[in-house]
Amino acid sequence: MSSITNYTLTYNGYTAKSKGLEISYRPPIPSAVDKMTEYVIPKRDGKLHYYDGTVEDIDISVTFSFVATEDTFGTTFREIMAWLYDDTDRTLSFSDDADWYYKVKRVTVGTDVERIHKIAGAFKVTFTCEGYAYKKSGQNPTSNYTNSYDPSHPLYEISGSGQCTLTVNGKTMTASVVSKIYIDTDLMIAYRSGGTMSNTSVTGDYKDLWLNPGSNSVSVTNGFTLVTRPRWRRRT
């Protein structure tokens, strides 16, 4: 079982190497496919294809190997599975592309786990991810709304008290703010500190608050404070 020296991935906050895992080869990152719906129109040649601007998920498959002892092989493998199936931080990044990460939706471990000489193991894991890679720095607050990437779905944090209007590129969402409210334009929800849902406190279309490629204008009503995490992303 060969591996790539110093190459690893990070998932759930831990590197594969810290779990005693080596990676056999750099996994290919597939290109995301447009999500498409086909319609058959009577008396019309071919089919009508509708693209809604979204993309399908991608599968990133990684082959791992590890070494234990004959007596600890089973325990070691179960500990590895616990790490892979944990929900603490379902983000995936690779050491040769460390500034970007993928949002993992599902982890599938191959059933054909290979055991060699009773002490070494090899198996394949498939990470089903969104079809976008996310810039790590895009999780940090910013006041620079120039988007050099694809359309992003930011998280807005508004602090203050009373009725506030959030304006993005001339389009608005109003929010009833009591101390602080979060507007998540990706999940299309609003919530307060502690995670209490507060969708009824906002009025407007979440899609209007997305940041388009290029220059964007973002503002809130005077007397309120806005913190924006832009979540810059690029289609794979």
N, C-alpha and C positions, 0 to 999 in steps of 0.2 A: 504494500500500500504506500504509494508515494504521496507527498504533500508539497505545498508551496511554502518555502521558508518565509516567515514573517507576515504572510498574507492571512487575514482573518476577517470575520464579520462580527458585528455587534447587534445583538437582539435582546430585548427585555433588559437592557442596561448592562449586559455582560458580553464580553468577547467570547467567541468560540474557544479560543486558546485557554481562557481562564477556566473553561469547563473541560479541559483536557482533549479538545477536539482539533484535528487538523483537517484542512480542506484539500481535497485531491486535485482540483483544478478550478480555475476562475469560472464561475457560472456565466453563461450568456444572459444578458438582459433583453428580453423580447420587446419589440415595439408594440405599443398599444394600438388596438384596432378600433376604428370608429364603430360606435353602437348604431346598428341599422335595423330598420323594420322594412320588410318587403310586403308589398300589396299587389295582388292580382286584380287587374282591372278588366272586366269583360270587354271583348272586342278591341283590346289594345295589345299591340305586340309587346312581348317581354313583361317585365315587372316594374312597378314603381318603387323606388328606393327612397326612404325617408331617413335622414340623419338629424338627430336631435342635438348635436354638438357635444355629446358625451362619449366616453370611450369604455371599452370592456376592461375587465381586470386582466392582469398579467400573472403568469406563473414563473417564479424564479426557483429553479431546482439546484440544490447544493448537495454534493456527496461528502459526507464526513467520515473520518476514521478516528479510532481511539485505541488505547492500550490500557489494560487493567491487569489483574491477576486472575487465575482460574477461579479463586474463591470470591473475588469482588466484581466479577464481570457483570452479573445481574444487577447488583446494587448500583454500580456505576452507570449502567444504561438507564435505569429507572430515574436516577438523578438528572441525567441529560434530558429525559422526556419531561420531567417536571419543569425544567427551565424552558423547554420549547413550548409547552402548553400553558405556561403562566400568562396572565393577562395584565401584568403590571405595566408594561410599556411595549406595546406591539408596534415598534418601529424597527426597521432593518437597515443597516448601513454596511458598507464594505470599506476595508482599509485603504484601497487604492482609489476611492471616490468618497473620501471622508466628509466632505462638505455637504453631502446630500443623503437623504434617507427615503425609505419607502414605507407606506402605511400598510401593515399586514392585516388582512381580513381573516385568513385561515392558515393553519399549519397542518400539513399532511405528511406523516412519516411512512415511508415505504414498508411494506410487510416483509420484504425479502432482506432482513438483516443478516449480513454475512459475518460468521465467526470463524476466525483463523487461528489455528493452533491453540484454541481454548482461551487465549488471552487478548486477542486483537479483534476489533469489530469494525464494520463498515456498513453504512446505510445512507439512503437518500431522503432528503427532506424537501418538500415543495412548499414554498411560501407564496400564497395567493395574495397579491397586492393590488392596490389601486394602480391605474395606468399612468400615474404621475410620479416623478421624483420631486421631493421637496427640499428646498434650500434650508439648511439648519439655521442660518442667520435670519430667515424669515419668521422664526418663532420669537424673535426679539422685538421689543417696541420700536417703532420708527415714526418719524415725522416726514420722511421722504417718500412720497407717493408715486414716484416714477417707477413704473413696472417694466423691467427689462426681460420679463419672462412671459409665460402664458397667463390668461385671466386667472386671478387668484380670489380665494374666498376667505377674506380676513376675519379675525376676531376683534370686535370693538368693545372696549371697556369704558363706560361713561360713569363719571363720579359727579355727584351734586344732589340737588333736591328740587323736584318739581317737574314740569313738562319740558322736555328737551327735544330739539329737532336735529337729527344727524343728516347732513347733506353730503352726498357723494355724486360728483359730476352733474349737479343740478337736480338730482332725484333725492327724495327725502324719506326718512322713517322717523316717526315721532315715538317718544318713549316717556313713560311715567317713571321717574327715577326717585328711588328712596335710598339715599347713600350711594349705591352703586348698582349698575346693571351691565350684564354681558350680552352682546349680540353676536351670535355665531352664525355667520352667513354660509358656512359649509353644511352644518347640521340643520340650519334654518330653524333655530330655536333662540329664545331669550331666557336668561336665568339670572338669579341673584347670587350673592356670595354664599357659599355652602352648597350650591347646585340646585337651589329651589327654582323650579320652573316658573317662568313669568311671561309666557307668550301673550297673555291678555294685556300686558303692559305696553306692548308695542303695536304700531299700526304702519303698514307699508309692506313692500315687497323686498325680501332678502336679496333677490337677484340684482336689484337696483344698487346694492351696496358693494358689488364685486369691483375689484380693481382691474381695469383693462390695461393691455399693453400700452406703454407710453405714459404720458403725463396724466395725473388724476388730481381732482380737486376734492378735498375732504375737510369738513368743518362741523362744529356743533354750536348750539346756542350759547351766547355769552353767559358766563357764570358757571359753566360746566367744564370739566376736564376730560379730555379724550386720550386714551391710550390705544394704539392700533398695532396688532400683530399681523403683518400682511400675509404670511404663509406663502411666500414666493414658491412657484412650482414650475416644472417643465415636463411636458409630455414625454414619455419614454419612446 
